[in-house]
Amino acid sequence: MFAAFMIDQMDALMLARIQFAFVISFHIVFPAFSIGLASWLTVLEFRWLRTGDTVYAEVYKHWVKIFAVVFGLGVVSGVVMSYQFGTNWAVFSDKAGNVLGPLLAYEVLTAFFLEASFLGIMLFGWGRVSKRMHFASTAIVAIGTLISGFWILSANSFMQTPQGFMIGADGILYPTDWLEIIFNPSFPYRYAHMMTAAFLTTAFVVGGIGAYYLQSKKHTEHRKHGRVMLGMAMVMAIFVAPAQVLIGDEHGLNTLEHQPAKVAAMEGIWEDERGAALRLFAIPDQENQTNNYEVSIPYVTGLILTHSLDGEVKGLKNWAPEDQPPVIVVFWAFRIMVAIGMLMVLVGLFSIYKYFKKQQFNPESIWFHRAWMMMTPLGFVAILAGWFVTETGRQPWTVYGVIRTAESMSPLAAQQVATTLIGFIVLYIFVFGAGSFYILRLIAQGPKPYEDPADDNFYEHSVTESQGRTLSGDHEPIESTKEEVGTHTNDKDDEELR
């Protein structure tokens, strides 16, 4: 019934766009979280090695389990993304494959293989390899996530601000300058903006959970862990949140230069406007090319975008209606993203105040800790809102100004796309619901007391337990091993006597 309703109401192109938006919305959350977690785990392990304080090891061993789940979910959802390029968007893959294909291949060769090679040591090597080797593995996985983000955002940025290519007589894009393709005009700003967003999102998740441990009566034994989590997250909120505002401003100026229609949609500007006003609230009416119920502050948008009170910002009416992005989505997604960014800055200022009052870890600082707990999921909301601005604001183009979205789709029937969309929805709810439930269970349990690496249990695969302990540096066999050795020796002696 649901499939029939979708087919009646939407064509194949709209269904394919909804499917892509659904899949990428699930996907982007997990890589962003894993990027931030990997770097934070590196800092945690460094602090443990530097100070010897076992609280860092306990927090590390707790969060590395969560990282493993997040990383796995990111890989699974990424595979589905690749699958869509060959099914729903085969024409786009054919036309842009010469450019985007190598960029995605570089991501696999330089980042994914690097992560996969050292991920096993990071997850299962604690106590089985030297401390330095384990720390190096954690750091390499963190570097791999940053490299992965480099190539993915380079490819996506090319779709926003394409350069370094030519269009052949067959309509296919051919690369002419790889440095121009990789370092296209929007890439530096988008990469910095996205990596900073990943760090901030992770910081507010970790800080919010740390604040929960400080307040919860069920987790009194985890308050020392809560202090570590909240304290390290506060550093990010205090210093990185304001930096993100500055990066976002530079990114906006770059977008104004290369994608002015997107900026006009973000600001809800229809006519060319000098001293453009900031629309705090409006309901864009794209059919009539106007805003309803508009509440605005004069000159603010013009000052931000042009750094001048009388600077001119182009309106959407400069583009034909069929060349305009869906304004209401871009307009409100942008405001959600900015509002959350401002909340992050305010929580950072609140953190400075509590730090100088030396009350940041005091259980009586209820409202301070509640503010952090409230912010726990909002980083993910901001990331999703930002991607909606980026991807919806690029419409009606897949490669801006070069390939239209309507020209990029495979020749599929609406029924086919609707069927796979429903399948994805059901599968994602089950898989990602189970993963999220497990993560919440780990958080509810809290960190476990640290045990010496020599006391860890070894997996009995190709080596015995005693051999595993020897390889790890623990040369003292356990009592059971001694007894087993003695037993085998006596059996052998008895055979020789017979």
Buried (B, 14 or more C-beta within 10 A) or exposed (E): EEBEEBBEEBEBBEBBBBBBBBBBBBBBBBBBBBBBBBBBBBBBBBBBBEEEEBBBBBBBBBBBBBBBBBBBBBBBBBEBBEEBBEBBBBBBBBBBBBBBEBBBEBBEEBBBEBBBEBBEBBBBBBBBBEBEEBBBBBBBBBBBBBBBBBBBBBBBBBBBBBEBBEEEEEEBBEBEEBEBBBBBBBBBBBBBBBBBBBBBBBBBBBBBBBBBBBBBEEBEEBBBBBBBBBBBBBBBBBEBBBBBBEBBBEBBBBBBEBBBBBBBBBBBBBBBBEBBBBBEEBEBEBEEBBBEEBEBEEBBBBBBBBEEEEBBBBBBBBBEEEBBBBBBBBBBBBBBBBBBBEBBBBBBBBBEEBBEEEEBBEEEBEEBBBBBBBBBEBBBBBBBBBBBBBBBBBBBBBBBEBBBBEBBBBEBEBEBBBBBBBEBBEEBEEBBEEBEEEBEEBBEEBBEEBBEBEEBEBEEEEEEBBBBBBEBEBEEBBEEBEEBEEEEEEEEEEEEEE
